[in-house]
Amino acid sequence: MMADPVTIVVKWSGKEYTVSDLSQENTVGELKEAIKSQTGVLPERQKLLGLKYKGKSPDDDVALSALKLKPNTKIMMMGTREETIQAIMEPPKDIGEVVDDFDIEEEEVLIENREENLQKIARRVKDYEIKILNPPRPGKKLLVLDVDYTLFDHRSCAETGVELMRPYLHEFLTAAYEDYDIVIWSATSMKWIEAKMKELGVTGNPNYKLTFILDSAAMITVFTQKYGVVETKPLGVVWGKFEEYSSKTTIMFDDIRRNFLMNPQNGLRIRPFREAHLNRQHDKELLKLSKYLKNIASLDDFSHLNHKHWEKYRPESSS
C-alpha cells in the first residue's frame, strides 16, 4: 500500500515552487533534494521556514509524516545557489534603481477624504482582528514599519535572514522603543511576516517589543486617476482600534509612497534596501532615522512636520 502523497509549496526569491513527488515516508533531507532539483540550491545551503518538529526546525532524517503537514503546505526557503555566491563577490554593475512608486501628490488630499475610502476603513476597523502581542504603553508615540525593502531585502538570495537584514536594525528598534510603540505592517500574509520577524531575531528580542502586527488583510484599495486601483495602508484602521494612538502621534516608514495615500502627512518614505550583499556595508539609513525619531519624540503633535525633509530637521526649528 502506497503512503499518502505530500505536496509542499516552497516560496523562494519571490517565486513559488511546488514539490509534489514525495510521500509521508520521505524525509526532510529528501525534501531538500527535491527542492534542489527545482531551485538549484544545495541542501546544505537551504534553510526552511515553516517546518517544525517538537518545537524546532527538523533534522534531515525526520520523516515528513512526523511534521503533520496539511495539504499544499506553504513554506519559505532561504538559501543561495553556488553561482550566485560567486556573482555577489564581483564588483557591482552600474544599473539604475528599480522605481516602484507613483507621482501621486496631486491626489493625496482628495483620496484620503473620499467617502468610499472612509467606509472601507470603517469596515476594517469593525472586521479586521488585531492580535495584540504587547499592550500599548501610555504616553508613547506610534511607529509603524514596513518590512520588505524597509527592514529586509526580500528579493536577494541568502542562507540566513541576518544576511538580508538592514544594517543596525536591532539598534534602531531598541532606540525607537524608548519613545514609541512599534508596529509591523507588511503587504504580505501574517504567516510570512511572523516567519521573517522570527528569522531576523525581532520576535522575543529582550531589548524591545512589538505591540502588534498587521498584514495585507488590513489594507484597502483606492482609485487614482492616473494609476487606477492601488492598495494602500490606511492608518485609520489603527486609530479606529486604539484610542491611545492618533494622527498627531503616529509616523509610518515605508519604501513605497502609495502606501501613504490615506495618511500622507504621517508617511516617511525610506530609501529602499536592495542588493543586501553589496549595500549592507555602507547603508546607515536606520541610524540616521533613529536620530530623527528621537528628535521629534518630545513633540505633542507631528501634524506640522514635513517628513519628506526629515534629514534637514533640527530640534530647535520646531515650534
Secondary structure, DSSP 8 states (H G I E B T S, - for coil): ----EEEEEEEETTEEEEEEEEETTSBHHHHHHHHHHHH---GGG-EEES--BTTB---TTSBGGGGT--TTEEEEEEB--HHHHHHTTS--------------GGGHHHHHH-HHHHHHHHHHHHH----BSS---TT-EEEEE--BTTTB--SS-BSSGGGGB-TTHHHHHHHHHTTEEEEEE-SS-HHHHHHHHHHTT-TT-TT--EEEEE-GGG-EEEEETTTEEEEE--THHHHHH-TT--TTSEEEEES-GGGGTT-GGGEEE------HHHHTTT--HHHHHHHHHHHHTT-S--TT--GGGGGG--GGG--
